[in-house]
Structure formats: structure tokens, C-alpha cells
Amino acid sequence: MASDIRYVTVNGARLGYQVHAEGSGKPPAVFVHGYSGRATGATYPVLLNALAEAFTVYALDLRGHGASASQAEGFSMTAVADDVAAVVQELGLAGALYIGHSFGGFTGMYCEVRHPGAFSALCLLATGAAGGGGHAGPDAGEFLIRHGKDPEALRQAITPMYLRSHDVSAQIEAVMLMDLDVHRAYFAEYIHRSILEEIRNIRIPVLVLNGALDNVVPLWSQHETALAMPFCKEVVFTTEGHMLPRESGDIAAREILAFWDHDVPALQRLAQARTP
């Protein structure tokens, strides 16, 4: 059972979050949604419920999104990454596992680049490419700026991201909460922002979980991202696409739990052995 939405103020932004399995004594995990989504509410129910079996999950809405939608001023990839690190410090979540979908994956990497040691490990689900969004072109941004408040246009655009029949109402509602200036800022930066060289210095364990049928972020770019990090495990499902965490939340959670239980300790030992 998730808590009601709470708020924490960091870097001048009031950000919303929910806690799953509060008071359980389980290790903390921070979950961050994809771009134009939200972590609070009913967007990722299967994934978050499954994760709450093993973690105390803090589902965080980024600046300009979801319960934090009113905090659009100052939106940038740098600001968002710094916000996440500040939330971890403010809530006392040292050693937490980070889990991020799409842009949430990029945010986790960028947070670790800018604030090394903020997390004990990263799980990147259909992650945004560390090499930047040059593959995306301007169409997606122009569409959201023009139609970001039109539910029917959004339904037509969002539905093809799924491989199986899925209710996209919660995702449409999340997009419609957003200030159009966030889309302008995000897509202007995303095309050019690359952290591919910087992530080569990430020293914590990383899981990259991909769907081979992803039609949003090319699989090759996610693979390039995985190969750049020295202590990374990559898993590819040939049956899944970009919405893997929503369409198959149970599968994603299973891989995350296995990674946490078995791969994180092994990769941490390897990282320590390779430290000069």
C-alpha cells in the first residue's frame, strides 16, 4: 500500500513522492518515471507493488512532472539530476538502489556522474541513451508542444509505444499536467546532451534492462550505454519494448531483485578489487 503523496523541497522546487512498504525495515529504493510520466499515482502499479516486496520504495515525481508539475521553472537535465541527489540527502536514503525508466534512467546516470556515491547501484529500464537524443529528431518535441493538452492526439501518439493492449489513460493525464515550457526546455537540451564519456567513470553496479522491440529509444543506443559502464549487467528481452516496466512490471521487478541479491555484491567486490 502506497502512502498519500508527500512533498519535499530541494533546490527551490517542491517535489511530490509516495512511499511503498513504509516502516517495513526493507532497504530503500528510489523509483523515477520516464519523460512526461509520473511515479506517483497509478502509472506503474505492478512494478511498484512487486518491488515493495523487497524494498521500501520512494516513488519520486521529477521537477515539472506529476505531483511536481507546478515546479517547471528552472527545468533542465542538470537541475533534475541535482534534485534527485538532494532528495536522497534530505530523506536520509544513503545507500539506496536507484530505479529509473527511460528519461529516469538517464537521470540516474547523470545523478551518479554529478554526485558519485549517491546510490549503491543503478537499475536503468529502457533507458534514455547516454549518448544523447540525436536519434529522436525534432518531431516528438514539436508534437508535445503543439498537442500536449489534447487527450485524443496524445492517445494516438502514446498507444503505439505499447506492444499489447493497455490502458493509457494515466499516462495521458500525466502528460496533460505538464507545462509546455518543460517540453521546450527538455527537447532543446536532449538532442545534444551526451554523458557517454562521463559514465565510463561510474564505479557502482548497474543493470540495464532493455526491450529489443523498443520503438522510442533505439536498442543500439541502450547497448552503447551499457557497454560504457565498467560494472554493468545488460539484459535484453526480445518480447518487450519501451514500455517494459508498465506492460511487464513483474518481469522487470524479477530482474531487479535478482540483480540486487546476486549481481550487486559480486560487482561491488569486482569494483573494489580494481580500485588502485
C-alpha positions as CSV (number, residue, x, y, z in Angstrom):
1,M,0.0,0.0,0.0
2,A,1.4,3.4,-1.0
3,S,1.3,6.4,1.3
4,D,-0.5,9.5,0.3
5,I,1.5,12.0,-1.8
6,R,4.1,13.9,0.3
7,Y,6.3,16.8,-0.6
8,V,10.0,17.6,-0.1
9,T,11.5,20.9,-1.1
10,V,15.0,20.8,-2.6
11,N,16.9,23.3,-4.8
12,G,13.9,25.6,-4.6
13,A,11.4,23.0,-6.0
14,R,8.6,21.3,-4.1
15,L,8.6,17.7,-5.3
16,G,6.0,15.0,-4.8
17,Y,6.6,11.4,-3.9
18,Q,4.9,8.4,-2.4
19,V,6.3,5.7,-0.2
20,H,5.5,2.0,-0.7
21,A,6.1,-0.5,2.2
22,E,6.8,2.3,4.6
23,G,8.0,1.1,8.1
24,S,8.9,-2.3,6.8
25,G,12.6,-2.0,7.5
26,K,13.4,-3.1,4.0
27,P,16.3,-1.4,2.2
28,P,15.4,1.9,0.4
29,A,14.9,2.1,-3.4
30,V,14.2,5.3,-5.3
31,F,12.0,4.9,-8.4
32,V,11.8,7.6,-11.1
33,H,9.5,7.6,-14.1
34,G,10.1,8.3,-17.8
35,Y,9.8,11.7,-19.5
36,S,6.2,13.1,-19.4
37,G,5.2,10.4,-17.0
38,R,4.9,10.2,-13.2
39,A,5.9,7.8,-10.4
40,T,3.1,8.7,-8.1
41,G,-0.5,7.5,-8.8
42,A,-1.4,4.5,-10.9
43,T,1.2,4.6,-13.7
44,Y,3.4,1.7,-12.6
45,P,1.2,-0.3,-10.2
46,V,2.5,-3.8,-11.0
47,L,6.2,-2.8,-10.9
48,L,6.0,-0.8,-7.7
49,N,3.9,-3.4,-5.8
50,A,6.4,-6.1,-6.8
51,L,9.3,-4.0,-5.7
52,A,7.7,-3.3,-2.4
53,E,8.0,-7.0,-1.5
54,A,11.8,-6.4,-1.1
55,F,12.3,-2.6,-0.7
56,T,10.9,0.5,0.8
57,V,10.2,2.3,-2.4
58,Y,10.2,6.0,-2.8
59,A,8.4,6.9,-6.0
60,L,9.5,10.4,-7.0
61,D,8.0,12.8,-9.5
62,L,10.7,14.9,-11.2
63,R,10.5,18.6,-11.4
64,G,7.8,19.6,-13.9
65,H,6.0,16.2,-13.7
66,G,3.1,14.6,-11.9
67,A,2.7,15.8,-8.4
68,S,5.7,18.1,-9.1
69,A,4.2,19.6,-12.3
70,S,3.8,23.1,-10.9
71,Q,7.6,23.2,-10.4
72,A,8.5,23.8,-14.0
73,E,10.7,26.8,-13.5
74,G,14.4,26.1,-14.0
75,F,13.8,22.7,-15.6
76,S,16.9,21.2,-17.1
77,M,18.6,17.8,-17.1
78,T,21.2,19.1,-14.7
79,A,18.6,20.5,-12.4
80,V,16.7,17.3,-12.4
81,A,19.8,15.2,-11.6
82,D,20.7,17.6,-8.8
83,D,17.2,17.4,-7.4
84,V,17.4,13.6,-7.1
85,A,20.7,13.7,-5.2
86,A,19.2,16.4,-2.9
87,V,16.1,14.3,-2.3
88,V,18.2,11.4,-1.3
89,Q,20.1,13.5,1.2
90,E,17.0,15.3,2.5
91,L,15.1,12.0,3.1
92,G,18.2,10.2,4.5
93,L,18.3,7.5,1.9
94,A,22.0,6.7,1.9
95,G,22.9,3.5,0.1
96,A,19.5,3.3,-1.8
97,L,19.0,1.4,-5.0
98,Y,18.1,3.7,-7.9
99,I,15.5,2.5,-10.5
100,G,14.6,4.7,-13.5
101,H,12.6,4.2,-16.6
102,S,13.6,5.9,-19.9
103,F,14.5,9.6,-19.0
104,G,14.5,8.3,-15.4
105,G,17.4,6.0,-16.4
106,F,19.3,8.9,-18.0
107,T,18.7,10.9,-14.8
108,G,20.1,8.2,-12.6
109,M,23.3,8.0,-14.6
110,Y,23.7,11.8,-14.7
111,C,23.0,12.0,-11.0
112,E,25.8,9.5,-10.3
113,V,28.1,11.4,-12.6
114,R,27.5,14.6,-10.8
115,H,27.1,13.1,-7.3
116,P,29.2,9.9,-7.1
117,G,28.0,7.6,-4.4
118,A,24.5,9.0,-4.2
119,F,23.3,5.4,-4.7
120,S,24.6,1.9,-4.1
121,A,23.5,0.7,-7.6
122,L,21.5,1.7,-10.6
123,C,18.7,-0.1,-12.5
124,L,18.0,1.5,-15.9
125,L,14.9,0.3,-17.6
126,A,14.6,1.1,-21.3
127,T,16.9,3.9,-20.5
128,G,17.4,7.2,-22.3
129,A,20.7,7.0,-24.2
130,A,23.8,8.4,-22.5
131,G,24.9,9.4,-26.0
132,G,22.1,11.9,-26.3
133,G,18.9,12.1,-28.2
134,G,20.2,12.9,-31.6
135,H,18.3,9.9,-33.0
136,A,14.9,11.4,-31.9
137,G,14.8,14.4,-34.2
138,P,12.5,17.4,-33.5
139,D,9.2,15.7,-34.2
140,A,8.4,14.4,-30.7
141,G,9.1,17.7,-29.1
142,E,7.1,19.7,-31.6
143,F,4.2,17.3,-31.2
144,L,4.1,17.7,-27.4
145,I,4.4,21.4,-27.6
146,R,1.5,21.5,-30.1
147,H,-0.7,18.7,-28.7
148,G,0.4,18.3,-25.1
149,K,-3.1,19.3,-23.8
150,D,-5.1,17.3,-26.4
151,P,-6.1,13.9,-24.9
152,E,-7.2,12.3,-28.2
153,A,-4.0,13.4,-30.0
154,L,-1.9,12.1,-27.1
155,R,-3.8,8.7,-27.1
156,Q,-3.0,8.3,-30.8
157,A,0.7,9.0,-30.2
158,I,1.1,7.0,-26.9
159,T,-0.7,3.8,-27.9
160,P,1.8,2.7,-30.5
161,M,4.5,2.7,-27.8
162,Y,2.8,-0.4,-26.3
163,L,3.1,-3.9,-27.8
164,R,-0.1,-5.2,-26.1
165,S,-3.5,-3.7,-25.3
166,H,-3.0,-1.3,-22.4
167,D,-5.0,1.5,-20.7
168,V,-3.0,4.6,-21.4
169,S,-5.4,7.0,-19.6
170,A,-3.0,7.5,-16.6
171,Q,-0.1,8.4,-19.0
172,I,-2.3,10.8,-20.9
173,E,-3.3,12.5,-17.7
174,A,0.4,12.8,-16.7
175,V,1.3,14.5,-20.0
176,M,-1.6,16.9,-19.7
177,L,-0.4,18.1,-16.2
178,M,2.9,19.4,-17.7
179,D,3.7,23.0,-18.6
180,L,4.5,23.2,-22.3
181,D,7.7,25.1,-21.4
182,V,9.1,21.9,-19.9
183,H,8.8,20.2,-23.3
184,R,10.6,23.2,-25.0
185,A,13.4,23.0,-22.4
186,Y,13.7,19.2,-22.5
187,F,13.8,18.6,-26.2
188,A,16.2,21.6,-26.8
189,E,18.7,20.0,-24.5
190,Y,18.0,16.3,-25.1
191,I,19.1,16.4,-28.7
192,H,22.6,17.5,-27.8
193,R,23.2,16.3,-24.2
194,S,25.7,13.4,-24.1
195,I,27.2,11.9,-20.9
196,L,28.7,8.9,-22.6
197,E,32.3,9.6,-21.7
198,E,31.4,10.6,-18.1
199,I,29.6,7.4,-17.4
200,R,32.8,5.4,-18.0
201,N,33.8,6.6,-14.5
202,I,30.7,5.2,-12.8
203,R,32.1,2.7,-10.2
204,I,28.8,1.3,-8.8
205,P,26.9,-1.8,-10.2
206,V,24.5,-1.1,-13.0
207,L,21.6,-3.1,-14.5
208,V,20.5,-2.1,-18.0
209,L,17.2,-3.8,-18.8
210,N,16.0,-3.4,-22.5
211,G,13.3,-4.5,-24.8
212,A,14.5,-5.4,-28.3
213,L,11.3,-4.1,-29.8
214,D,11.7,-0.6,-28.3
215,N,10.4,2.0,-30.8
216,V,11.3,5.0,-28.7
217,V,15.0,4.7,-27.7
218,P,16.9,2.5,-30.2
219,L,18.3,-0.7,-28.8
220,W,21.8,0.0,-30.2
221,S,21.9,3.3,-28.2
222,Q,20.9,1.5,-25.0
223,H,23.5,-1.2,-25.7
224,E,26.2,1.5,-26.3
225,T,25.2,3.0,-22.9
226,A,25.6,-0.4,-21.1
227,L,29.0,-1.1,-22.7
228,A,30.3,2.3,-21.5
229,M,29.9,1.5,-17.8
230,P,32.6,-0.8,-16.3
231,F,30.4,-2.7,-13.8
232,C,27.2,-3.3,-15.8
233,K,24.9,-6.2,-16.4
234,E,22.7,-5.9,-19.5
235,V,19.5,-8.0,-20.1
236,V,17.5,-7.8,-23.3
237,F,14.0,-9.2,-23.8
238,T,13.2,-10.0,-27.4
239,T,9.4,-9.9,-26.5
240,E,9.4,-6.4,-24.9
241,G,9.5,-2.8,-25.9
242,H,10.0,0.7,-24.4
243,M,7.1,0.2,-22.0
244,L,8.5,-2.9,-20.4
245,P,8.2,-1.5,-16.9
246,R,4.5,-0.9,-17.5
247,E,3.5,-3.8,-19.7
248,S,5.6,-6.4,-17.8
249,G,6.3,-4.9,-14.4
250,D,6.5,-8.3,-12.9
251,I,9.4,-9.3,-15.3
252,A,11.2,-6.0,-14.6
253,A,10.9,-6.4,-10.8
254,R,12.1,-10.0,-11.0
255,E,15.3,-8.9,-12.8
256,I,15.8,-6.0,-10.4
257,L,15.5,-8.3,-7.4
258,A,17.9,-10.9,-8.9
259,F,20.4,-8.1,-9.7
260,W,20.2,-6.8,-6.1
261,D,20.5,-10.1,-4.4
262,H,23.2,-11.7,-6.6
263,D,24.9,-9.3,-9.0
264,V,25.3,-6.2,-6.9
265,P,27.5,-8.0,-4.3
266,A,29.6,-9.6,-6.9
267,L,30.1,-6.4,-8.9
268,Q,30.9,-4.5,-5.8
269,R,33.7,-7.0,-5.0
270,L,35.0,-6.7,-8.5
271,A,35.0,-2.9,-8.3
272,Q,36.9,-2.9,-5.0
273,A,39.4,-5.3,-6.5
274,R,40.0,-3.0,-9.4
275,T,40.4,0.1,-7.3
276,P,44.0,1.3,-7.2
